[in-house]
Amino acid sequence: MNYHVLTLFPEMITNGVNTSITGRAIDKKLINLNAINIRDFSGNKHGQVDDYPYGGGAGMLMQPGPVYRSYESVVEKIGYKPRVIYLTPQGETFNQSMAEDFAKEKDLVFLCGHYEGIDERVLEMIVTDNVSIGDYVLTGGELPAMVMIDTISRLIPGVLNNNVSAEFESFNDNLLEYPQYTRPDTFMDKKVPPILLSGDHAKVDKWRREQSIIRTIKRRPDLMEKANLTKEDIKFIEKLENEKNACK
């Protein structure tokens, strides 16, 4: 996977991504990061990339020229037009399914806006995906880009030391991850659930699945509509509902 980030703050991207799991993945050449400074394509000695918006309004707007030329530099380098993700609160909310889709690509371009945004014309010309990481406004697209790069990279084979982790963590089957425990088995009078100490892997797997369902119903009931449930899961949910009704 090759990430190309069009940004006014390349050092912010490189400093963030070159650490932890993604940093090790770069060292292993499992992923590649290319942070491109849009100012390098300003076309003027002052490196100016913004101007006042037509029609008035507060703030400044990023000009189309520098953005387009920085994008063209990527196209020339890789030899084709890749998917371009514009990080914007107006986009579709990022989720695990989208990450799985993006992880299939060889190259991804992230376009990070700043100021009051980017001239609409260049967005229409190059952007393939408008993506948001939540219903709030950030100073720029760099943090959302790093969030997405981290999530997508976990799905690239070899990035995680234990690839099973990516398969069974939160949002697998649209369910939240089950609670986990480590040593000591007793901490401040709170004990690890006995089932986890039993050595019976089938029962442990069943318990974990049930805990995922319970946690999802309690914390993110909205996810249950799209959850991939088995017949056993449905029976367990019915049992929970019957127990809840019996307590009323």
URGIJO-V170579 format. One line per field, one symbol per residue. psi: psi as a letter, one per 20 degrees, with the letter a starting at -180 (. if undefined). A space follows every 10 residues. Layout:
psi = ???
//
This chain:
psi = popoooqimh hggghghkrc ghghhghikh qppnopohhi khjqiikpjr rqqqirrqaq ppqhghgghh ghhgghgijr orpoopoqii rppprhhhgh ghiiqhqppp oorrcjbqph ghghhhphpp pqjrmrprha jgghghgggg gghiippigq hoihghhjaq jpkkqqqqqq qaqripoljp qpphhijhin hghggggggh hggggghghm hhhhhjqnqr hhgghgghgg gghghhi.
//
